[in-house]
Amino acid sequence: MAPSVLLYTILFTLDHVPCHKNKYIDVFLIWLSCLVKSNSLNENDMLLIIMDKHTKQYLERDTICNKLISTYHFHIMPTPKTLLEGCMWKYNALTEGLLTHYNKDILFYLDIDVIFNKSFKPITDNMIPENIYVQQEGSFDLRYYSDGIPPEEKDEFIKCIPTIKGISAGKFIIYGMSLAVDFFNRIIEYNKVKTNYESLEQPFFNRAIYNFLCIEKKVQILYCINDNIIYWSQMDNNPSAIMIDFCGNTGDGSEHLDKIQGVFCLLYINSK
């Protein structure tokens, strides 16, 4: 039997922003449409949206969300004051017993600016238990990945993996809920130190991944999902990719919406 999947994402409106001006809500509706079209979820899987109460009220009252999907689960968090506070929901919301409550085999996180082009089942159906699957990106030395990591730890990581790469915190898959909670608690611990990183919590994510892999040996190998992801500007290179990434400036909802709307139109006219 194929493993069950808890797919989740976060959607929030900062406390000083009216919901109707939050372009990420429009991005989310496209993300949700593409998820439904991909037929990724079956009766054993679950979709979880972590959001604040004002965004949820707006989403269900003033958008077509409930017409796009009939069943999804949500978890309400306090309205965040900063982007970092909201992005940390990826980790701290799921250490409150939710993972035990939903009791799925695999935890799949995806930012709402990464849409499904087709079903994710070829990835999750072939995963190895007690491992974390990630996307490698640029040089690990870039501040987007290694800001604030102590030099002695970085040296250990490089000794362990001479070809080390920075890892995206915008999409990851974990097979094993106890492993996920352990991993998330480590990121939460790193966040207790006041920071102002350009890539928000992504350096915490990288530090935790490489500590688990290289120092504490809590995962055996770094599995990558790079072959299943393309960037929006490279669609012609791999039109059969499972996911399309619309990365952009952190917190700029309008930029992300402009990118994703154009490609969504292309996908629509080319769909059968």
Stockholm file with secondary structure:
# STOCKHOLM 1.0

chainA/1-272         MAPSVLLYTILFTLDHVPCHKNKYIDVFLIWLSCLVKSNSLNENDMLLIIMDKHTKQYLERDTICNKLISTYHFHIMPTPKTLLEGCMWKYNALTEGLLTHYNKDILFYLDIDVIFNKSFKPITDNMIPENIYVQQEGSFDLRYYSDGIPPEEKDEFIKCIPTIKGISAGKFIIYGMSLAVDFFNRIIEYNKVKTNYESLEQPFFNRAIYNFLCIEKKVQILYCINDNIIYWSQMDNNPSAIMIDFCGNTGDGSEHLDKIQGVFCLLYINSK
#=GR chainA/1-272 SS CCCCEEEEEEECCCTTSCGGGCHHHHHHHHHHHHHHHHTCCCTTCEEEEEECHHHHHHHHHHSSHHHHCSCCEEEECCCCSSHHHHHTHHHHGGGTTHHHHHCCSEEEEECTTEEESSCSHHHHTTCCSSEEEEEEEEETTSHHHHTTCCHHHHHHHHHHCTTCEEEEEEEEEEECHHHHHHHHHHHHHHTTSCCCCTTTTHHHHHHHHHIIIIISCSSSSCEECGGGEEEGGGGGGCTTCSEEECCCSTTCHHHHHHHHHHHHHHHHHHCC
#=GC SS_cons         CCCCEEEEEEECCCTTSCGGGCHHHHHHHHHHHHHHHHTCCCTTCEEEEEECHHHHHHHHHHSSHHHHCSCCEEEECCCCSSHHHHHTHHHHGGGTTHHHHHCCSEEEEECTTEEESSCSHHHHTTCCSSEEEEEEEEETTSHHHHTTCCHHHHHHHHHHCTTCEEEEEEEEEEECHHHHHHHHHHHHHHTTSCCCCTTTTHHHHHHHHHIIIIISCSSSSCEECGGGEEEGGGGGGCTTCSEEECCCSTTCHHHHHHHHHHHHHHHHHHCC
//
